[in-house]
Amino acid sequence: MNRDVPRLIRDGLARAGGRAPAARQLVAGHPRQAAAAAGLVAAAVAAVLAVTLSGSRAPPGRAGPGAQHVVFPVAVPATELAKLPRATTYASIPAAPGDPAPFAVTSGLVVHPREQQIVYSGPGEPAVAVLPPTELGAPTWVPVVQSSPGWDRVLLPSRPNRATGWIYTGAAGGSQLDTRRSAYLVRINVGARRLSVLDGDRLLGTWTAAVGAPATPTPTGRTFLLALLAPPHPTYSPLILPLGFHSDTLDAYGGGPGTVGVHGWPNPAVFGRAVSHGCVRVPAAALRVLSLVPLGSLVLITS
């Protein structure tokens, strides 16, 4: 996240039961917009809680043991399980398979693990990580990019960019996953320096954005909205939305792991320029719309 999102990765958006989240100090930057931020943060928090936490807790209901053959997962002893990396923005999972179609739009299916889930390199293949139920203090929601009987392949928020993993969904009694469908799609065109938000076929808006400088470019491919972070004392942005991507040139920045995010910026002169450390800076109007997009929704970044 570079200067654009320095220490906010270490803090995140605190959530406690059904109560409104209380954010900690997240970033250092330009002191600005404290009063305006309060209304935006309140609206965004309410929207995210309503969209990501509402609804019934239904089992996936997709291919399981029955009509189609299901490959069972490899057993993982407790000693090996304890050694597996947690699939968070801080982790590197070199054994995770890459995204097979990094610029394709998904069906909109997103999943949330109610408890820790083992992530495999493929159906019947070795385990590579565990996916925790929370990320940066918020519920973990990840997009499904491929399905097989009893299995879902999801995007991971860890390095390397475009990392994926398979979660077994064919357990007796249903898997420990909540499922939703998000019709939202965020498109970012780095070359044109434009960000658009769609809800199905409906365009909610298109805005000129600032993107990564030549030495610290914004990575391309498909990723997702990982969290919604609200600094209690906003500096350069009242809200910051980390993505499941990292800088390709910076291993760390400002105490964080180099996570790429979308956020506002107090000086509108930057919009339309390639000036950031990899993050995408957007106007306040775009930030308001983005704050309503459910976690786990697809973000497609093209060159």
GULO-956582 format. One line per field, with one value per residue (C-alpha): x, y, z negated; chain; residue in three letters. Coordinates in steps of 0.2 Angstrom, whole numbers. Example, Ala and Ser with C-alpha at 12.3 -4.5 7.8 and 13.67 -1.06 7.14 Angstrom:
residues 2
c1: [62/68]
c2: [-22/-5]
c3: [-39/-36]
unit: [A/A]
code: [Ala/Ser]
//
This chain:
residues 303
c1: [0/15/13/-5/-9/6/1/-17/-14/-8/-24/-39/-57/-62/-79/-87/-103/-117/-111/-104/-86/-73/-58/-41/-28/-23/-13/-2/-3/-13/-24/-40/-59/-62/-80/-85/-77/-89/-105/-96/-89/-106/-115/-101/-100/-119/-119/-105/-113/-129/-123/-109/-116/-135/-144/-147/-133/-137/-125/-118/-129/-118/-110/-107/-106/-120/-123/-105/-89/-81/-62/-60/-47/-30/-29/-19/-11/-12/7/6/-9/0/14/3/3/-13/-19/-19/-12/4/7/17/11/23/14/-3/-8/-9/-26/-30/-40/-33/-44/-60/-76/-83/-101/-101/-101/-92/-89/-85/-77/-86/-71/-53/-53/-39/-34/-27/-17/-31/-44/-35/-19/-8/-13/-5/-13/-27/-40/-45/-63/-57/-46/-40/-53/-68/-76/-66/-75/-66/-73/-75/-66/-69/-80/-78/-89/-87/-74/-72/-57/-55/-44/-32/-26/-8/8/11/-2/-16/-13/-28/-33/-46/-58/-67/-86/-92/-91/-106/-118/-112/-96/-92/-95/-107/-111/-117/-118/-112/-117/-104/-89/-75/-65/-49/-40/-22/-18/-34/-33/-51/-61/-79/-91/-105/-120/-124/-127/-130/-115/-115/-101/-84/-71/-53/-41/-23/-13/5/20/31/43/29/15/-2/-3/-15/-27/-42/-43/-56/-61/-53/-58/-65/-54/-60/-47/-54/-44/-43/-28/-28/-44/-59/-60/-47/-52/-37/-37/-31/-15/2/15/26/41/39/40/34/30/26/25/13/16/14/-4/-12/-28/-41/-44/-47/-35/-36/-28/-38/-23/-17/-32/-27/-9/3/10/6/16/3/-13/-28/-33/-51/-62/-74/-89/-81/-76/-94/-100/-86/-90/-107/-98/-99/-82/-76/-83/-72/-60/-53/-37/-32/-17]
c2: [0/11/29/27/14/13/6/3/-15/-18/-11/-14/-11/-18/-27/-34/-45/-35/-18/-5/-7/5/8/12/24/17/29/44/57/73/80/83/80/75/81/75/58/55/54/44/32/29/26/14/4/2/-3/-16/-24/-25/-33/-44/-50/-51/-66/-84/-95/-108/-122/-120/-133/-136/-152/-164/-183/-190/-189/-184/-191/-181/-181/-182/-170/-177/-179/-166/-171/-159/-156/-151/-141/-130/-127/-121/-102/-92/-85/-66/-51/-53/-71/-78/-94/-99/-117/-109/-111/-96/-89/-99/-84/-68/-56/-66/-60/-72/-78/-66/-81/-76/-87/-83/-97/-98/-106/-109/-119/-129/-123/-136/-134/-144/-157/-172/-163/-156/-142/-126/-114/-111/-97/-88/-82/-64/-53/-36/-37/-40/-56/-65/-65/-71/-74/-91/-92/-111/-125/-144/-157/-154/-140/-121/-113/-95/-80/-78/-61/-67/-65/-69/-59/-70/-84/-96/-111/-125/-127/-143/-141/-159/-163/-172/-160/-146/-136/-122/-108/-94/-91/-75/-68/-51/-42/-28/-27/-14/-10/-1/4/8/15/26/30/27/17/11/3/-8/-17/-30/-22/-5/7/16/28/31/42/48/40/41/25/18/28/19/13/7/2/-4/-23/-30/-45/-49/-47/-42/-30/-37/-25/-8/2/18/29/37/53/53/60/58/47/44/26/14/-2/-14/-27/-44/-38/-32/-21/-30/-19/-15/-29/-18/0/11/-5/-14/-28/-18/-21/-12/-2/10/27/45/59/77/85/83/87/69/62/56/54/40/45/33/18/6/11/19/36/41/56/57/53/37/32/34/22/10/10/1/-13/-29/-37/-51/-42/-44/-30/-32/-21/-20/-11]
c3: [0/0/-5/0/-13/-25/-42/-40/-36/-53/-61/-50/-54/-71/-71/-87/-85/-78/-84/-72/-69/-78/-67/-74/-68/-51/-40/-40/-27/-23/-37/-29/-28/-46/-47/-30/-34/-48/-37/-24/-36/-44/-28/-22/-38/-37/-19/-21/-36/-28/-12/-18/-34/-30/-23/-28/-32/-19/-13/4/12/27/33/19/16/27/46/50/44/30/27/8/0/-5/-24/-33/-50/-64/-64/-45/-47/-60/-48/-34/-30/-33/-17/-22/-14/-25/-18/-3/4/18/19/23/41/52/59/75/82/74/85/85/77/64/61/45/33/17/1/-17/-28/-45/-52/-46/-29/-22/-5/8/24/32/29/21/21/6/-5/-3/-16/-27/-24/-40/-43/-45/-36/-42/-56/-43/-37/-24/-7/8/26/34/51/54/48/48/40/22/24/26/33/25/27/12/4/3/13/27/36/44/32/30/20/19/5/2/1/2/-16/-24/-31/-20/-20/-33/-20/-18/0/9/27/30/46/43/54/52/68/68/84/79/96/98/79/76/63/66/55/62/54/66/83/74/74/58/63/71/64/68/56/52/54/50/56/69/56/44/57/52/55/67/67/57/39/26/12/-3/-17/-21/-32/-41/-50/-65/-61/-42/-33/-15/-13/-25/-18/-11/-2/-2/13/14/24/19/27/39/35/16/4/-11/-14/-29/-40/-28/-16/0/2/16/12/18/9/10/11/5/20/36/47/46/55/72/68/64/48/34/26/34/26/36/30/34/31/17/27/33/15/10/23/19/1/5/15/5/-1/11/26/42/47/64/68/86/94]
unit: [A/A/A/A/A/A/A/A/A/A/A/A/A/A/A/A/A/A/A/A/A/A/A/A/A/A/A/A/A/A/A/A/A/A/A/A/A/A/A/A/A/A/A/A/A/A/A/A/A/A/A/A/A/A/A/A/A/A/A/A/A/A/A/A/A/A/A/A/A/A/A/A/A/A/A/A/A/A/A/A/A/A/A/A/A/A/A/A/A/A/A/A/A/A/A/A/A/A/A/A/A/A/A/A/A/A/A/A/A/A/A/A/A/A/A/A/A/A/A/A/A/A/A/A/A/A/A/A/A/A/A/A/A/A/A/A/A/A/A/A/A/A/A/A/A/A/A/A/A/A/A/A/A/A/A/A/A/A/A/A/A/A/A/A/A/A/A/A/A/A/A/A/A/A/A/A/A/A/A/A/A/A/A/A/A/A/A/A/A/A/A/A/A/A/A/A/A/A/A/A/A/A/A/A/A/A/A/A/A/A/A/A/A/A/A/A/A/A/A/A/A/A/A/A/A/A/A/A/A/A/A/A/A/A/A/A/A/A/A/A/A/A/A/A/A/A/A/A/A/A/A/A/A/A/A/A/A/A/A/A/A/A/A/A/A/A/A/A/A/A/A/A/A/A/A/A/A/A/A/A/A/A/A/A/A/A/A/A/A/A/A/A/A/A/A/A/A/A/A/A/A/A/A]
code: [Met/Asn/Arg/Asp/Val/Pro/Arg/Leu/Ile/Arg/Asp/Gly/Leu/Ala/Arg/Ala/Gly/Gly/Arg/Ala/Pro/Ala/Ala/Arg/Gln/Leu/Val/Ala/Gly/His/Pro/Arg/Gln/Ala/Ala/Ala/Ala/Ala/Gly/Leu/Val/Ala/Ala/Ala/Val/Ala/Ala/Val/Leu/Ala/Val/Thr/Leu/Ser/Gly/Ser/Arg/Ala/Pro/Pro/Gly/Arg/Ala/Gly/Pro/Gly/Ala/Gln/His/Val/Val/Phe/Pro/Val/Ala/Val/Pro/Ala/Thr/Glu/Leu/Ala/Lys/Leu/Pro/Arg/Ala/Thr/Thr/Tyr/Ala/Ser/Ile/Pro/Ala/Ala/Pro/Gly/Asp/Pro/Ala/Pro/Phe/Ala/Val/Thr/Ser/Gly/Leu/Val/Val/His/Pro/Arg/Glu/Gln/Gln/Ile/Val/Tyr/Ser/Gly/Pro/Gly/Glu/Pro/Ala/Val/Ala/Val/Leu/Pro/Pro/Thr/Glu/Leu/Gly/Ala/Pro/Thr/Trp/Val/Pro/Val/Val/Gln/Ser/Ser/Pro/Gly/Trp/Asp/Arg/Val/Leu/Leu/Pro/Ser/Arg/Pro/Asn/Arg/Ala/Thr/Gly/Trp/Ile/Tyr/Thr/Gly/Ala/Ala/Gly/Gly/Ser/Gln/Leu/Asp/Thr/Arg/Arg/Ser/Ala/Tyr/Leu/Val/Arg/Ile/Asn/Val/Gly/Ala/Arg/Arg/Leu/Ser/Val/Leu/Asp/Gly/Asp/Arg/Leu/Leu/Gly/Thr/Trp/Thr/Ala/Ala/Val/Gly/Ala/Pro/Ala/Thr/Pro/Thr/Pro/Thr/Gly/Arg/Thr/Phe/Leu/Leu/Ala/Leu/Leu/Ala/Pro/Pro/His/Pro/Thr/Tyr/Ser/Pro/Leu/Ile/Leu/Pro/Leu/Gly/Phe/His/Ser/Asp/Thr/Leu/Asp/Ala/Tyr/Gly/Gly/Gly/Pro/Gly/Thr/Val/Gly/Val/His/Gly/Trp/Pro/Asn/Pro/Ala/Val/Phe/Gly/Arg/Ala/Val/Ser/His/Gly/Cys/Val/Arg/Val/Pro/Ala/Ala/Ala/Leu/Arg/Val/Leu/Ser/Leu/Val/Pro/Leu/Gly/Ser/Leu/Val/Leu/Ile/Thr/Ser]
//
